[in-house]
Amino acid sequence: MHTTALTLIELGGVLLFLGILGRLAGLIGLSPIPLYLIGGLFFGSGGLLELEGVVNFSEVASEIGVVLLLLMLGLEYSAKELVTGLRQSWMAGVVDFVLNFTPGVLVGFILGWGPVGALVMGGVTYISSSGIAAKVLSDLGRLGNRETPTVLAILVFEDLAMAVYLPILTAVLAGLSFAGGLGTVGVSLLVVTLVLVVALRWGNVVSAVVDSKDREVFLLTLIGAALLVAGLASALQVSAAVGAFLLGIAISGATAENAARVLEPLRDLFAAIFFVVFGLNTDPASIPPVLGVALVLALVTSATKIGTGWWAASRQGIGRLGRARAGTALVARGEFSIVIAGLAVASGAVDGELAALATTYVLLMAVLGPVMARLAEPAMELLARRPREDPRAVPVP
């Protein structure tokens, strides 16, 4: 069959399948993300039906999905709100790093992968998935909640930490000198600072450049700017997600409202592809040998992420329900963790088993995260309704 025809048939089948899964998720009151991820397992390497024609398109589309998710998240907040949130939550970011980087480091040493493997696994367990978190907050209607700025501040702190971590990791894997690694880190921090300053001081100019009364021109300009900024950020060793997010921060006022309305359908489409591609790239046969370790790691780091969000939200005077929502919103791991493991395996500096463990762990967390976020409110309400035992009551023999 002709390559183009095969690609169109496979892409159409995948999108139709995603639509069915999305409808099923709506019927059972669950975020569609876990179903998208598990569905991808059936059609990827080692699955029931391997799709070859759609691979190239889906990889690019999934990257666009991450960019749009973070761009939309940035549109919800101004640069001033971002800086204020970081000032208030920087300590939470430090606590988050210590609590969630440490388990991965310990596992790396315990499994005999040495300092390099420990550094890789620390990054895998540390960073939450901004893409999944953004989708979950949107699906559950929590973007306007009191705890959401705290969650956002922690996510941004993590993404900015990646601007330091990824260049260091790349330098270590490549065997570069300490000075060379520091130079790469310096470039990353300079780019992030420059974009943030532009967002703070000239955000109105950015909004004016992007804005247009013509819907078609507006959409083309907005998406073009987002992809351009994300691509340049990635080329300069800064996360493409950070670039897209900061562009969203720079766009404000009526322009931001119009942008959110225009982008919403495209975001949902490409985000769904991103999540299913993650499943497509996972070989089901690699999961059983490392499932036990991945489960233990998932339980430990779920608890540490929930603890991070709970503590950070409590410092802002948020109630118990909001603290639970904040903690569970941070549980999912995703795109960054896979990138980190992929860099390490491609370099040949770590054991191939690390990739299997990282993939299994991230798949578990990507499914657990949305489920736990969805169940946070019912669980807390159930606990609140439980009758408290009267300490003065005499026990019945």
N, C-alpha and C positions, 0 to 999 in steps of 0.2 A: 504494500500500500504506500502511496505517496506520503512523504514525511509531513507535509503541511496538513494533509487530510487526517493522518494519524494523530498529530498534535491537537487538532481541533476536536476530534472525537474524544480523545482522552481528557482534554480540558473540559469539554462539555459534560462528560460523565462525572468528573470530579466535582464540578460546581453543582450539578444536580444532586449528587450524593451529599454535599455539604448542606444544601437546602433542606434535604430530608432530615439530616441530623439536627439542624437548627430548629426545625419544626418539632422534632421529638423532644429536644431540650426544653422548648417552650411549654410543651404539654406536661412535662414532669417538674417544671419550675426550677430548672438547673441552667447555669451558664453553659453555652454550647462549647466552650473551649476544650474540656476534657473529651467530649465526643469527637471533636475535630482531630485531636491528637491521637486518640485510639483508632479512629477511622483511618488515619494515615498509615498506621502499621500494616493494614491489610493490603495496601497498594504499593508499598516501597520494596526495598531490597530484602529478599527473604520472605515477603508477604505472600498472600494468596494470589495476587495478580500484580506483577511488576510493570509499572508504567515508565516507558522510556522516552516517548515523544514529548511529554510534557515537562521533562526535567529542567531544561534550560529556561523556559518561560517561568516555571514555578519558583525557581531560585531567585530570579530578579524580582518577580511579583512579591515574594515573601519579604525581601529587603524593603520594597516600597511600602509594604504593610507596616513594618516597624516604624519607618519614617513618618507615615501618616498617623499612626497611633500616638507617637510622641509629639508630633506637631499639634494634634488636637488637644493633647493634655496641656501643652504650653499655652494654647489659646485661652485656657480657663483662668490663667493667672497673669498678673502684670509683673514686670521686672522688679518693681519695688516690693511686691508681696513675696517674690522669690528670695530676694536678699534678706528681708525681714525674717522669713522662715528659716533660712540657713543660719542667721545669727542666733535665733532662738533654739535651733535644733542641732547645732554642730556637735554638742556633747552626745546627743542621741546617735549621731553618725559615728562617732568614735566608739561608743558602746556597741553599736551594731557591728562594726568591723571586728572588734575583739571577740565578741560572742560567736560570730558566724564564720570568721576566717579560721579560728582555732580548730574546730572539729575536722575540717578538711586537711589541715596541716598534720594533725595527729594521725589521721587515717593514712596519709601518704607515707609517714614514717613507719607506722605499724605494718603496712603491706610491703615494706622494703623498697620503696621507690626513691629514697634518698631526698636530699634538700630540694632538688628540682621538681620531683614529683609532688613533694609536700607543698611547694609554692604554687604549683598548678592546681592541686585539689583545694587549697585554701581559697583561691579565686573562684573555683566552681561552687563552693558552698556559701561563699560570702554574699554574692550579689543577687538581689531579687530581680525578677523579670519585669522591667518597666512596661514592656508591651502587654504582658498578661495583666499586670496590675491596672494599667489604664483601661483595658477592656472590661475587667471585672467591675471597677468603679463606675464605669459608664453603664454596663448592663444592669447593675443593681441600683442605679440612680443615686449614687453617693458622692457625686462630684461636688455638691454643695454642702456636704456635711462638715461639722466643726473639726473632725479629726483628719479630714482629707489634706489640708495644708501641711500637717505634720507628716503624713505618709509621703506626700510629694517632696517635702524637704529631705527626708531620708533617702528617697529614690534618687534625687538629684545629687545628694552627697555621694552616694554609691557610684553614680555615673561619672562624677568628677574624680572620684578616687580611681576609676578605671583609666582616666587620662594619665595617671601616674603609674598604675600597676601594669597596664598592657605594654608600655614601652620598656619597663624594667624586665618583664617576663620575656619579651621579644629579644632583648639584649642578652639575657641569661641563656636562652635557648640557642641563640646564634653564637654564643661564646665571645661576645663583644667585651671590650674593656669597660671598667667602671665609668671612666670619663665619657665614653661613647653613649652609655646608657643614660647618664645624667643629661647629656645634650638632647637626646630624644624626649626625655621628660620635660625639659625646659621649653621645647617647642610646643608640646601639648598644652602645658599650663598657659603659655603666652596666647595661644589661639583661643582657649576658653575665656581667658580674661578679656581679650579684645572684643569677642562677640558679646560678652555680658555688658561691657561698657557701652557698646553701640546700642544694645537693647535698653539700657538705663537712660542714656542721654539723648538718643536720636530715634527712639521708638516711634514717635509720631511721623518722622520722615519715612521710616520703613513701611508704616501703615499706608502712607500716602502713595508710595511707589507701587505697592501691591494692589491697592484698591482700584476698582473700576466699576462704573455703572453697568457695563456690558457683562452679563453673567459668564459668557464664554471666555472673554478676555481675562476676567477676574480669576476664573478657574485655572486657565493655562498659566497665568503669571504666578499664582500662588503655588501650584504644584511644581512648576519649573524652579521657582526660588527655593522651595523646600528640598528638592532633589539636588540642586546645585550646592546649597549650603551643606547638606548631609555628605555629599561626595567629597567636597573640599575638606570638611572636617575629618573624614575617614582617611583621606590622603595624607593629612598632617598628623596622623597617629592619634586623633581624637575620635571618640565614638560618633558614628553617623547619627545615632539616636540623640546624643547630646546636642549636636548641631541643629537637628530638626526641632528639638524642644526649645532651644534658645531663640530660634526664629519665631516660634509660636509666642514666646514671651514678649518679643519685640513688637508684635502686632497687637494693637489694643483698640478699645472702644467699639464703635459700630462695625469697623472692618473685621475685628475678631469675631463678632457675632455672626456676620454674614459668612465669614470663612468657615466657621463651625457648621453652619447650616448647609453650605454647599458641599463640604468635604465628607459629611457623615456617611452617605451611602458608599462612597469610594473607600473610606476607611474600613467599613464593615466587610466589603468584598475582599480587599487585599489582606486585611488582618486574618480573615478566615483561611486564606491561602497560606499565610505565614505559619499558622498553627498546624495545618495539615501537612505542610512540607517538613516540619519538624518530625512528624511521625513517619513520613516517607523515607527519611534519611536514617531511620533506626531499623536495624536488622533484628527481628524478634528472637532469632537464635542466640544472639549475644546476651540476652537478658537473664536467663536462668542461672548461669554460673556466678553472677555477681549480685543476684537479687537479695540475698540475705544481708550482705554488707550495705547495699543501697537502702534497704528498709530501715536498718538501724540508724544510718546516717540521716535518712529522711525524718525519722521520729525526733532525733536529737535536734536537728536544725529547724524543724518546725517549731519546737518548743522555744529555741533561742530567738527566732524571728518574732514569734508572738510576744515573748518577753520584752523584746526591744520595742515593739510598737506600743505595748501596754505601758511601759515605763515612760516612753517619750510623750504619749498622749496624756498621761497622768500629770506630767510636768506643766502641761498647758491648761490644767484644770478641767479636763474632759472626764465625763462620767464613765462608769464601768462598761456600759454597752459600747460607747465610742472607743474605749481602749481595746476592747475585744475586736471591734471592726478594724481598727488600725493595725493590730497585730496580725490578724489573718490576711489582710490585704498584702502583706509583705512576704508571705510564705512561698509563693511560687518562684521557681527559678526557670530560666529559659535561654534566650538568645545569647547573652553574654557568656554563660557557662559553657555552652556548646562551642562558641568561638574559642574560648580559652583552651578547652580540651583539644580542639582541632588543631590549633597552633602547635601545641605540645607534641601531638602524635606525628604531625607532618614533619616536624624538625628531626624526628628520630631520637630525641633525647630522653624519652620516657617509654615505659612498657605499654604495649598495645592494649593490655587489660585495663589501663587507665581510661581509655576511650569508652570501653564497654560500661565501666562503672559510672563514669560521668553521664553517659547517655541514659542509662537506666535510672540513675538518681534524678536527673532533670525531668525525665518523663514522669516519674512518681510525683515529684514536687509540682510539676505543671498541672497534673490532675488534682492533687491534694489541695493546692492553693485555692483555686476557684470554689471547690466543694466546701472547704473550711470557711471561706469568706461568706458563702451563701448560708452556712449553718450557724454563723456566729450569733446573729440576732435571736433565732429560735432557741439556741442553747442557753444564752444568757437570760432570756425571758423565762425559760423553764426553771432555771436555778433560782430566779427571783421569786417564783411562785411556790417553791418548796417550803412546807411549813418548818419553822425553826423549832428545835427541841428546847423545851423549858428546862434550864439547869436545876430548877427547884423541884421538878417533878420527881416523885418517888418511883423507882423502877419496879415494874411488875415482875414477880418471880415466875 
